[in-house]
Amino acid sequence: MIYIWNAFIILATFSAMELVAWSLHKYVMHGFLWYLHKDHHIPHNKTFEKNDFFAFIFFIPSWLLMMFGIMDGCDFRLYMGIGVTLYGICYFMIHDGLIHKRINVLSNTKNKYLLALRNGHQAHHQYDAKANYKKENDICYGMLWVPMKFFRELNQKKRTS
């Protein structure tokens, strides 16, 4: 039974991270830490962005949860830390691989969900290179939750082609 409980904690934490990521992206990264996130919205040829610093910021709670969870006999915090870490791995593969193609992962997918996810994030960046860019016009702040609009667009595009 304990294994089921631990798996539930991992899955619940992973799921909750989408809400955390959405909120942090909209209110922190597009808010008071915009100076770190801004270069992610400016087209460039650099290997690294200031925005990559967020990976280190988000690593800290995961590490602390796992460390304190292990120190207290592998309690629930260990499994919460695993859930946060798994979300971070998925974020890296999807955001940097599938969406921005900074790494060669998932880039040739035909999966409707992943394609809708990519289109949603591209909608987030649709105004980036425009002279009148305003961060307030951005949409789709999450990573794994895809508004139905992008599934409908995929289906419509498939029917017309």
Protein Blocks (a to p, Z undefined) as FASTA:
>chain_A
ZZmmmmmmmmmmmmmmmmmmmmmmmmmmmmmmmmmmmmmmpccfbfbdfklmmmmmmmmm
mmmmmmmmmmnoppaklmmmmmmmmmmmmmmmmmmmmmnopacghklccbfklmmmmmmm
mmmmmmmmpmklcfklpghjbfklccfklmmmmmmmmmmZZ
